[in-house]
C-alpha cells in the first residue's frame, strides 16, 4: 500500500524555517565550543599564538646571564603579580637550577626557549627537534615536566618550526607587544612601549643580563596595566579563553 503526504505551502515554509533555525543554532553552539587565538599559521597547519581575547600575559625570555632574573622575580612578588610566563633556555636552566626552582615554586609558568641560542629558520627540522629535545631533557632533570609552550630562541620561526613543535606536543608562542627592553632604550621608553598593550596582548620582556633596564621599568609597567583594569594571566590561561583569527605564514 502506498501512502501520500500532502503539504500546503504554509506548512512547507514553517518546516523550512525550523530546519534553518536548527542548523544555525547547531553551528553557533559548535563555534562557541572551539577555543582559538589569533595565530600565525599556514592555512591548515599548526599555529603560533601571538594574541588572546582578554586579560594580559607578561612573558619574560631568559637565555643567558646571572644577575637580572632574581630582581624581576622580587618585583613580581612585591607587587603581588601571581601570573606570568618565563621562557627559559635549557642551557641557562642547567646553570641556574635554584632560579628555575624559584620560578616554579612561586607559581609562574615555564616555557622552553630552545636549548642554545639558535635561529630555527636556519636549521633543518632534525636540528630543531634535537635542540628542543635537549632543552626538554634539561628541564626534566630539574623536575620541570609537562612543558607545553615553546618560543623560538631568536623570535624567528617558520612553518617548518611550527610543524616540528607540533609533532613534539608544543605550542609556539610569539608576542603582540614588544617592549624592546633588550635594546636598553631607557626605562621610560620601555614603559611607553608596553603602555600600548590592551586586553588580549602577549607582552615580550627579558630577564637576561643584556636587558639592563627591565627591572626598573617593571613597576611602572605593572601600575599602568593595573590602572587599565586588566588582569595578569599566564599564556596557558590566555589560551583557554580566546576567540579566533589566523594569519598565513610562509
URWOSUL-V89914 format. One record per pair of residues at least 12 apart in sequence whose ideal C-beta (glycine too) atoms are under 8 Angstrom apart, sorted by the first residue. I is the first residue (numbers start at 1). J is the second residue. If there is no record, write none. Layout:
i={I & I}
j={J & J}
//
This chain:
i={34 & 35 & 35 & 35 & 35 & 36 & 36 & 36 & 36 & 37 & 37 & 37 & 37 & 37 & 37 & 37 & 37 & 37 & 37 & 37 & 38 & 38 & 38 & 38 & 38 & 38 & 38 & 38 & 38 & 38 & 39 & 39 & 39 & 40 & 40 & 40 & 40 & 40 & 40 & 41 & 41 & 41 & 41 & 41 & 42 & 42 & 42 & 42 & 43 & 45 & 45 & 45 & 45 & 46 & 46 & 46 & 46 & 46 & 47 & 47 & 47 & 47 & 48 & 48 & 48 & 48 & 48 & 48 & 48 & 49 & 49 & 49 & 49 & 49 & 49 & 49 & 49 & 50 & 50 & 50 & 50 & 50 & 51 & 51 & 51 & 51 & 51 & 52 & 52 & 52 & 52 & 52 & 52 & 52 & 53 & 53 & 53 & 53 & 53 & 54 & 54 & 54 & 54 & 55 & 55 & 55 & 55 & 55 & 55 & 55 & 55 & 55 & 56 & 56 & 56 & 56 & 56 & 56 & 56 & 56 & 56 & 56 & 56 & 57 & 57 & 57 & 57 & 57 & 57 & 57 & 57 & 57 & 57 & 57 & 57 & 58 & 58 & 58 & 58 & 58 & 58 & 58 & 59 & 59 & 59 & 59 & 59 & 59 & 59 & 59 & 59 & 59 & 59 & 59 & 59 & 60 & 60 & 60 & 60 & 60 & 60 & 60 & 60 & 61 & 61 & 61 & 61 & 61 & 61 & 61 & 61 & 62 & 62 & 62 & 62 & 62 & 62 & 62 & 62 & 62 & 63 & 63 & 63 & 63 & 63 & 63 & 64 & 64 & 64 & 64 & 64 & 64 & 65 & 65 & 65 & 65 & 65 & 66 & 66 & 67 & 68 & 68 & 68 & 68 & 68 & 68 & 68 & 68 & 69 & 69 & 69 & 69 & 70 & 70 & 71 & 72 & 72 & 72 & 72 & 73 & 73 & 73 & 73 & 75 & 75 & 75 & 75 & 76 & 76 & 76 & 77 & 79 & 79 & 81 & 81 & 82 & 82 & 83 & 83 & 83 & 83 & 83 & 83 & 83 & 83 & 84 & 84 & 84 & 84 & 85 & 85 & 85 & 85 & 85 & 85 & 85 & 85 & 85 & 86 & 86 & 86 & 86 & 86 & 86 & 87 & 87 & 87 & 87 & 87 & 87 & 87 & 87 & 88 & 88 & 88 & 88 & 88 & 88 & 88 & 89 & 89 & 89 & 89 & 89 & 89 & 89 & 90 & 90 & 90 & 90 & 90 & 90 & 90 & 90 & 90 & 90 & 91 & 91 & 91 & 91 & 92 & 93 & 93 & 93 & 93 & 93 & 94 & 94 & 94 & 97 & 100 & 100 & 100 & 101 & 104 & 108 & 109 & 109 & 109 & 109 & 110 & 110 & 110 & 111 & 111 & 111 & 111 & 111 & 111 & 111 & 112 & 112 & 112 & 112 & 112 & 112 & 112 & 112 & 112 & 113 & 113 & 113 & 113 & 114 & 114 & 114 & 114 & 114 & 114 & 115 & 115 & 115 & 115 & 115 & 116 & 116 & 117 & 117 & 118 & 118 & 118 & 119 & 119 & 119 & 119 & 120 & 120 & 120 & 120 & 120 & 120 & 120 & 120 & 121 & 121 & 121 & 121 & 121 & 125 & 125 & 125 & 128 & 128 & 128 & 129 & 129 & 129 & 132 & 132 & 132 & 132 & 132 & 133 & 136 & 147 & 148 & 148 & 148 & 148 & 149 & 149 & 149 & 149 & 149 & 150 & 150 & 150 & 150 & 150 & 151 & 151 & 151 & 152 & 152 & 155 & 155 & 157 & 157 & 158 & 158 & 159 & 159 & 162 & 171 & 173 & 173 & 174 & 175 & 175 & 175 & 176 & 176 & 176 & 176 & 176 & 177 & 177 & 177 & 177 & 177 & 177 & 177 & 177 & 178 & 178 & 179 & 179 & 179 & 179 & 179 & 179 & 179 & 179 & 179 & 180 & 181 & 181 & 181 & 181 & 181 & 181 & 181 & 182 & 182 & 182 & 182 & 184 & 184 & 184 & 184 & 185 & 186 & 187 & 187 & 187 & 187 & 188 & 188 & 190 & 190 & 190 & 190 & 191 & 191 & 191 & 191 & 194 & 194 & 194 & 194 & 195 & 195 & 197 & 197 & 198 & 198 & 199 & 200 & 200 & 202 & 202 & 203 & 205 & 205}
j={244 & 239 & 240 & 241 & 242 & 242 & 243 & 244 & 245 & 49 & 50 & 51 & 52 & 53 & 238 & 239 & 242 & 243 & 244 & 245 & 50 & 51 & 52 & 176 & 200 & 242 & 244 & 245 & 246 & 247 & 245 & 246 & 247 & 162 & 174 & 246 & 247 & 248 & 249 & 162 & 246 & 247 & 248 & 249 & 159 & 162 & 248 & 249 & 248 & 159 & 162 & 163 & 166 & 162 & 163 & 165 & 166 & 172 & 162 & 171 & 172 & 246 & 157 & 162 & 171 & 172 & 173 & 174 & 249 & 171 & 172 & 173 & 174 & 202 & 235 & 238 & 239 & 173 & 174 & 175 & 176 & 202 & 176 & 200 & 201 & 202 & 245 & 200 & 201 & 202 & 238 & 239 & 241 & 242 & 199 & 200 & 241 & 242 & 243 & 199 & 200 & 241 & 242 & 199 & 200 & 230 & 231 & 232 & 233 & 237 & 238 & 241 & 197 & 198 & 199 & 200 & 201 & 203 & 225 & 230 & 231 & 232 & 233 & 83 & 84 & 85 & 201 & 202 & 203 & 232 & 233 & 234 & 235 & 237 & 238 & 81 & 83 & 84 & 85 & 203 & 205 & 232 & 84 & 85 & 86 & 87 & 111 & 151 & 173 & 175 & 202 & 203 & 204 & 205 & 235 & 72 & 84 & 85 & 86 & 87 & 205 & 206 & 207 & 87 & 113 & 151 & 204 & 205 & 206 & 207 & 208 & 86 & 87 & 88 & 89 & 92 & 113 & 206 & 207 & 208 & 89 & 92 & 113 & 117 & 153 & 208 & 89 & 92 & 117 & 208 & 209 & 210 & 92 & 207 & 208 & 209 & 210 & 96 & 209 & 209 & 206 & 207 & 208 & 209 & 211 & 212 & 214 & 215 & 96 & 99 & 207 & 208 & 99 & 102 & 215 & 207 & 214 & 215 & 218 & 99 & 102 & 103 & 106 & 215 & 218 & 219 & 222 & 106 & 108 & 218 & 106 & 219 & 222 & 222 & 232 & 107 & 232 & 107 & 108 & 109 & 231 & 232 & 233 & 234 & 237 & 108 & 109 & 232 & 234 & 108 & 109 & 110 & 111 & 149 & 173 & 234 & 235 & 236 & 103 & 108 & 109 & 110 & 111 & 207 & 110 & 111 & 112 & 113 & 149 & 150 & 151 & 173 & 100 & 103 & 110 & 111 & 112 & 113 & 139 & 113 & 114 & 115 & 116 & 117 & 135 & 153 & 112 & 113 & 114 & 115 & 134 & 135 & 136 & 137 & 138 & 139 & 115 & 116 & 135 & 138 & 113 & 135 & 138 & 139 & 142 & 144 & 138 & 141 & 142 & 142 & 139 & 142 & 144 & 142 & 144 & 234 & 149 & 234 & 235 & 236 & 139 & 144 & 147 & 147 & 148 & 149 & 150 & 151 & 173 & 235 & 132 & 135 & 136 & 139 & 147 & 149 & 150 & 151 & 170 & 135 & 150 & 151 & 153 & 131 & 132 & 135 & 150 & 152 & 153 & 131 & 132 & 134 & 135 & 138 & 131 & 153 & 153 & 154 & 131 & 153 & 154 & 152 & 153 & 154 & 156 & 152 & 153 & 154 & 156 & 157 & 158 & 160 & 161 & 156 & 157 & 158 & 160 & 161 & 160 & 163 & 164 & 160 & 161 & 164 & 164 & 167 & 168 & 150 & 164 & 165 & 168 & 170 & 168 & 168 & 170 & 169 & 170 & 171 & 236 & 170 & 171 & 173 & 235 & 236 & 165 & 170 & 171 & 172 & 173 & 172 & 173 & 174 & 172 & 174 & 174 & 204 & 172 & 174 & 249 & 250 & 249 & 250 & 249 & 239 & 202 & 235 & 202 & 202 & 203 & 204 & 197 & 200 & 201 & 202 & 203 & 193 & 194 & 196 & 197 & 201 & 202 & 203 & 204 & 193 & 204 & 193 & 194 & 203 & 204 & 205 & 206 & 214 & 217 & 221 & 193 & 193 & 205 & 206 & 211 & 213 & 214 & 217 & 206 & 208 & 210 & 211 & 210 & 211 & 212 & 213 & 213 & 213 & 213 & 216 & 217 & 220 & 217 & 220 & 213 & 214 & 217 & 221 & 217 & 220 & 221 & 224 & 217 & 221 & 224 & 225 & 221 & 224 & 225 & 230 & 228 & 230 & 230 & 238 & 242 & 235 & 238 & 221 & 218 & 221}
//
